[in-house]
Amino acid sequence: MPSSAAAQSHARSHALLLLQKLLNLRDSASPLTLVLDTLEQSGKPILREFMNRAQISKTKIIYISFATPRKPIGVDIFIRARGKTAESLRSEIVSHYPSGHTHKTLLIIDELNPLASSIPSDLALFLSSLITSPALSLVGLYHTDVPLSLPASFSSSYTPHPLTVLSHLATAVLRASNLHHAIERRRALNRSQQAPEFGLDEGKEGVLVGLGLRNGKVAAVDQSSNGTGGLVLEMELRRRSGRAVAETFVLVPGPNPGIKSPPTSSIQAQMARLEITASKLYLLSDHPAFLDPEAEASTQGAGGEDEPESTFNLGLTEKQRRDREGIVLPYFDAQTDIGAGEGGRILYEMGREDDFDEEEDEI
């Protein structure tokens, strides 16, 4: 039977593979992916990660814009959705689907809040009508701390909130949070201090601590592996069996490709694709700021050659290990089965200081 640590490590590695499969849009991992963000951490880098990987696999990208003024790099179809009714918007989106519905298509909605405000009761029906083929994947971004302006006809007493409907309908939920804030809370926890609050949770009127901001000053952001570059990504993937897989990761997006001249050769096109994939993705527990100090200290102590010896040292030197292997256990001969059911006898040799009592039963 594998140990609990090995089983836990296998589960975490499996969750990382599932997230890679989700981002790569492989085998229809999630028909509807909901990305949740806040003012402290935008979810746009996650949308950009989906688009970058879709470009590499030559997946058609349809971008529905409520808040993006210009067409992003690599998008095939750019649809401006502001001021359009739900029915006209749906007809325009479906008209750009590939014929036969066999080619993989990525449908991105950069902001779900306007739809949740205009059609809160029909939001689930609208999104479901867009997913007409297993080859199509829908990714939508929702701002959790932006209040909705619901119509007067919407009865909140008997109808669930649009965010509740989206969370129930989505087959994968990705929550983005700020890595710098998570590191600060971890440091406070290690020091048995009260965790700091950021953004709206601070409760200060007119004050918003956002990305890397602290007390009105911009904090230094180190893009190395020991710094705070990237964002925290919490994944909740609902499998077809009904079991949910949840894990927390760190996503370090690659450099924004920006506006560049089109490649003139196949080599330049290949180099551009490699440049897009310069992002990093790993488990949050593997980040240096979230390593267990006690486990790290024990690992370093076990591998150190100059480890000081003390009465609490349970390790053995090479000489101690050889001496232990050369020790002959007492009554070793009694462990050999000599037949006739006499194995396991107790063999005892009297010493000079022993006082033999004849009344004792013979051993």
N, C-alpha and C positions, 0 to 999 in steps of 0.2 A: 504494500500500500504506500503511495507517495505521501510525503510529509505535508503538513498544512502549509508551510512556507513555499514548497514547490508547487502545490496546487494553486496557491494564490498568485505566484509568479506566472504560472501558465494562464490563469484567467486574465491577468492584466495584459499579457502579450496577445492573447486572443482578442481582447477589447481593442487594442491598438490596430490589429489587422482589420477588425470590423470597421473602425473609423476610416482607415485607408480605403477600404472597399466602398464606403459611403461617399467619400470625397471624389473617388474615381468613377462613380455612377456605374459600378459593375453589378451585373445580374439583378438590376432593379432592386437595389438594396433598400431604397426608401422612395416610394412614389411621391410623398409629401414630407419635406423637411422644413421644420420651423426653427428659425434662428431668432433668439431673444437677446436683446442688448439693452444697455442703459446709457445715461448721459456720461457716466464715467468711462465706459468702454463701448465703442461702436462695433457693430457686427459686420461692417463693410469688409474688413479683411477676410472674413469667412466667405462672403460672397465672391470676393476676388479669387480666393483659393479654389472655389468650385469652378470659376470661369477659366482659370489658368490650366487646371487639369482637363477641363473639357476641350480647350484648344489643342492640347497635346493629343488627345484621342480623336480629334476632328469631329467633335460633337457639335451639332447646330445649337447656337445660343440665341434665345429670344429674351430680350430684356424689356420688362415693363416698368416704366419710370413714373413714379409719383414725385420724387424729390431729386432726381439726377438730371441736371440741365443738359449735359452733353452725352453723346454716345461713348461708352467706355471702349477701350482698346480690346479688339478681339470679338466683339459682339456682332453677330450676323444680322439680327433684326432688332431695331430699337423702336419701341412703341411708347409714345407719350400718352399717359392715362388721365391726366388732369382734365376735369371738366366733362368727361365722358360718362354716359350711363353704363351700368353693369352689363346690359345686354349688348350694346354697341361695342363695348370693350371686349367682351367674350367673342363676338363675331370677328373682330379684327385679329385677335390672337389666334383663333382656330384657322383663319384663312392662311396663316403663314406656316402651318404644320406641313411636314414633308408628305408627299403623296405615298399612300400605302402604309404609312405609320410604321415603317421598318427601320428607318434611320434614327439613331439616338438623338434625342432633343433635350436640352436643358432650358427650362422656363424659370426665369428669375423675376420676382417681384421685390423691388427695392424698399417698399414700405407697405405694410398691410394695414396700418392704422386708418388711412382714408377709407378703405373698403369696410373695415370694422365699424366706422362711424356712419357710413352711408347705407350699408345693407347689413346691419347686425344680425337680423333674423335669417337672411338668405346667404350668409357668408359661406357656410358649409356646402350648400348646394352650388354656389358659384365656383368654388375651388374644385369640387368634385367633377363639375362639368368640363373643367380644363384638362383633366387627366383622362384622356381617351384611349391611351395605348400603354402597354407595359414598357415601351421604349422611351417614354416621356417621364421626366423627373421634374418636380416642381419644388423650388426653394424660395421661401418667403421670409422677409425680415420684419420683425415686430418690435417696437420700442415699448418696453414694459412700464417706464415711468412717465410716459406722455399720456395725459388724460384724454379720454374719448368724449367727443361731443355727440351723444346719442340722440336720435330723433325723439320727438314727444310720443310717437306711437309705440316706442319700444318699452315694454313693461319689464323692468328689471326684477320685479318680484316673482315672476313666473318663468322668465326666460334666462338662461345662463349667460354670463358675460361672454363677449366675443373671444377673449383670451382663453377662457375655459373651453369654448368650442374648438378653438384652434389647437390647444394642447391635447384634447381628446381625439381630434381628427388626425393629427400628425403621426406618422410612423417613425419619425426621428426628431428629437428636440436637441438643439445645440444652444447652450447658454454661454454668452461671452461675458467675461469680467476682467478687471484690470489686474495684471500680474504684479505691478508695483504695490497695489493695495493689499493683495493677498500675501505678499512677502512681509509687509509691515505688520499685518495681523499675526503672521506666524512668529515673527520676532517677539512681539508682545506676549504671545502664548508661551514661548520658550522661557521668557523672563518672569512668568506668572504676573503679568501686568494686564490692565484692561485693554482690550483691543480697540484701536482707533477707528473712528467713523469717518466716512468720506461722502462727498456729494450731498444729496438730499437727506441722508441719514444723520448728518451732523446736527440738523435742527436749527441751524443759524440762518436767519433771514438775510437774503441777498448774498449768501456765500455758497459757492459751489467748488469743491475740490475735485478736479478732474484728473486727466492723464498726467501723472507725474507731478502734480501740484500739491504743495504743502505750505500752509500759512502764507499764501499769496506768492510764493517763490517757486520757481521751476526746479524740480529735483533733477539731479544728474542721472541720466539714463545710460547705462552701459549696455552695449549691444552684444557683449561677449556672453559666453555660457554662464558666467557667474553674475551677470547683471539682470536687469529687469526688462530686457527686450522681449517683445511678444505679448501674448494675451493668454488668459486661462480659458480653456474650452471644456465645458461640462457636457458630456454626451449621454443621452438616454435613447437607446435604440430599441424599438419594439420589434421583436422577431415574429415570424409568422406563427410560431408555436404559442405565442402569447407571453413568452418570457422576455423581460426587459433587461438589457445589458447597460449598466451605468458605470462610467469611469471619467476621470478628470485628466486633461492633457494640457500641454503648453504648445501653442502654435506661434512660431516665429516666422512671420510672412517674409517672403523674398523681396528684393527691391522692385519698386513699381517700374514696369517697363517704359512708361511714359509714351510720348509721341515720337516715333522714330520713322525714318524712311523705310519703305518696304524693301525686303531682301531681294537682291538681284540674282542670287544663285541658290542652289539647294543647300550648299554648305552654310551660307548665312542663315537660311531658314532653320536648319538644324541647330545652329548655335543659338538662335533666338528662342527655340523651344527649351533648350537646356538652361537658358538664362531665366526662363519663367519658373522653372522647378527649383529655384534656389531657396525654398522654404524648408523649415525644420518642424518636426512634429514628434513629441515624446511625452512620456507620462509625467504628471506633475510631481510624483514622488521621486523621480530621477533628477529633478532640479536641485542644484547645490543648496539652495535656501530651504528646501523641504526635507533634506536628509535627516534621519534620526541621529542626534549627537551621540547617544550612548552606543548605538549600533556601529556608527562610524569609528568611535574610539576603540571599541572592542576589535573591529576589523583591523585597524592600524596596529593595535597592540599585539595581535596574533601574528602579524606578518613582520614585526620589527625584530632585528637581530640583537639590538642593545637594550632589550627590555629589562628593567631592574627587577631583581628577584626579591620576593617578600613572602611572608607566610600566607598571603592570600593569592599567590600566583598558582594557578592550576595547570599551567603549561609545563612541559617537560623538555629538558635539553636533550641533545643527541646522546650524550653519555648516559643520562638517566633512562632514556628509552632502551638503550642496549642492555643496561643492568636489569631492567624490569623483564625484558624478554629472556634473560638467562636464569631467572629465579625458578627453582623447582618447587612446585606447590607441595605443602605437607600432605602426607597420606596419598601421594600421587599413584602409588601402586594399587591402592584400594579401588581406584576408578576403573581398573581393567576387569572385565568379566572373565572369571576363571572357570565358568561352567557350574552345573549342578545348582544353579540359583544362589551361588555364594558371592555374586558380585555386589559391591558396595559395602564389604566388611570394613570395620574400623580396626586398623592396625595401629597398635600403640606400643612404643618402646619406653620402658621405665627409665627414668633418670636417677642420678645419684641422690637427689633431694626428695624423691618420691617415697612415700610410706605406704607399702603394700598392705592391704587389709585382706586377710584370707576369707573373711565373711562376705566379701563382695562377690557378686555373681561373676562368673567367668565371661570374659568378653570374647 
